[in-house]
């Protein structure tokens, strides 16, 4: 079989013409005896149905209906791959085609080569990474044993990092030059209730990833977890943390059944946050800046804590509050 790709010179494609670039055979980096079949197509038309449908993934209802979402940015895409996110398609500039081929090894995702103008229509905001991906939306619910879903890391993360970045690392922690901390003795969870701003959710995921949080529960949130702004503001870390989307009632019930101590962050909390003992399985519950937490998070099974406010503002941004509380929890347990 001819392993060469069928190419059509970009300079000879007219506007509105979509060209099948052929099937590119590439040797799997993790299975030397197999080959992955990757289909490549060049799209030049703004009226192409695939382009139109991909642009519609900016809409929450369409994302839920199709169970697909958009990832733009190379760093976010690489982190999604490390955490086993299933890619369906890539939209890339010609200059990024080799990157897309490497990323397609596991998923056999279709590669669509597009112009810079077309890619700008797809991506969320101003990005110049030259690549965007359409991925399958994960199912974020407790499993049949009432446990958090596991991150499906289907690739060796070190091989993947070496392959994507082009340099060799002995361990993932070599990238940040510090040893990994083991927090299995003192599990730490975050519950976000009624949050509506995608940027805040993404920022909390980024902090939670850095603090080594064991899981995040999204309780009655008012936005879509896979909003492109959540993906971007999390820098792709939302793929690295087990997450469950449920109601506040179910979240509270699960925490109590698991004997996880519930700590609710409130402006009028009874205890200063530094005085709480985090050396036990704990869930920190945070609400929106506008409405705070519902009455569900009152009662004898909940300890309310506060961050001192010494100015005229009575609260912090939820992502800022999460950073303070999570790192205090980890400071006590390191």
RAHUWO-V188825 format. One line per field, one symbol per residue. ss: DSSP state (2 for helix, 1 for strand, 0 for the rest). phi: phi as a letter, one per 30 degrees, with the letter a starting at -180 (. if undefined). A space follows every 10 residues. Layout:
ss: ???
phi: ???
//
This chain:
ss: 0000000002 2200000011 1111111000 0000111111 1100000022 2222222202 2222220111 1102222222 2200001111 1102222222 2222222001 1110022222 2200000000 1111110000 0000000000 0000002222 2222200000 0222200000 0000000111 1110000222 2222222222 2000111110 0000000222 2220002220 0011110222 2222222000 1111100000 1122200000 0111111100 0100222000 0111110000 0000000222 2222222222 2220
phi: .dcdddcbee dcdddjcccd djcccbdddc bdcbbccbcb bccbcdcedd ddddddddcd ddddddhbbc bcjddddddd decidddcbb bbdedcdddd ddddedchdd ccdbdddddd dddcicbbdi abbcbdddcc bdddcicddd ddddcddded dddddibcbd addddcibdd cccddbebbb cccidccedd dddddddddd diddabccch dcbceceedd edddhidddc cebbcacddd ddddddddhc dcbcdbdced bdedcdcdda ebcccbcddd cicddeccjd dbccbbcdcc cddcaceedd dddddddded edcd
//
